[in-house]
């Protein structure tokens, strides 16, 4: 007929007993103190991480602003060089024209 496996039944009963005891232990006041301390530590860690993130963001903003200033200065220097080169080329053209005009007058 029906054969009862006492070993499996014993394991099941032990599991139920262990589970019930575990729930009692996990809901005890000592366990709640541990949960509270752990949560407080996690919140402190979160605050520290957020402080670090804020510092990194501020530094990144400073770096970005400095990089933009460097690029603007380079662009201004390049534009000034182009203007100086154009002025030098114009001066050479005017000088050559003046020499040619002086030669034409002397001939």
PyMOL commands that set and color helices and strands:
alter all, ss='L'
color gray80, all
select helices_A, chain A and resi 6-26+29-106
alter helices_A, ss='H'
color red, helices_A
deselect
rebuild
show_as cartoon
